[in-house]
Amino acid sequence: MKGVSLIVQEELPETGYAVIRCHDYAVVAKFGSFPDGCRALMYRRGDEISFVPLHPEDIVGTPTLFTQMLEKAGYRITHRFDTLHS
């Protein structure tokens, strides 16, 4: 964005970082530090962000992903609900 001036919709933090939404230049999140490593999980609560560094051997996925991987490996997935009946 060379030569373009942006009008940010709210005050930027004096230190740290901010995530700015492109279409309206609103600050949607603020965080104090950025992870040094190549990979990290980002968590957002309101306008605050935190990071959890990942090791090279860490695998990230949803329960659906793991279920699909097991099914492709030939496992049959059954859904079991632990419900107590009174």
C-alpha positions, 0 to 999 in steps of 0.5 A: 500500500505504498503511498496510501494513507489509512485512517484507522477507526480507533486508537492503536496500542502504543506498543505491541501489534494490532490486526486491522480489518481491511474494508473499514480499517477497524482494529479487530484485535490487539496483542503484545508480542508475536511468536518467534517460531514459524508456527503458532496457534492464535486464540482470540477473545474479544479484541485480545489475541494470544499465541501458543507456539507449536513444535515441528512435530505438533499436528493441528486438526479438528475432531472431524479431520481425525474422524475422516483420517480414521475412516480412510484408514479403514476404521469404523467410527461409532458414535457413543453417548454416555447418558445416564438414564434415571 
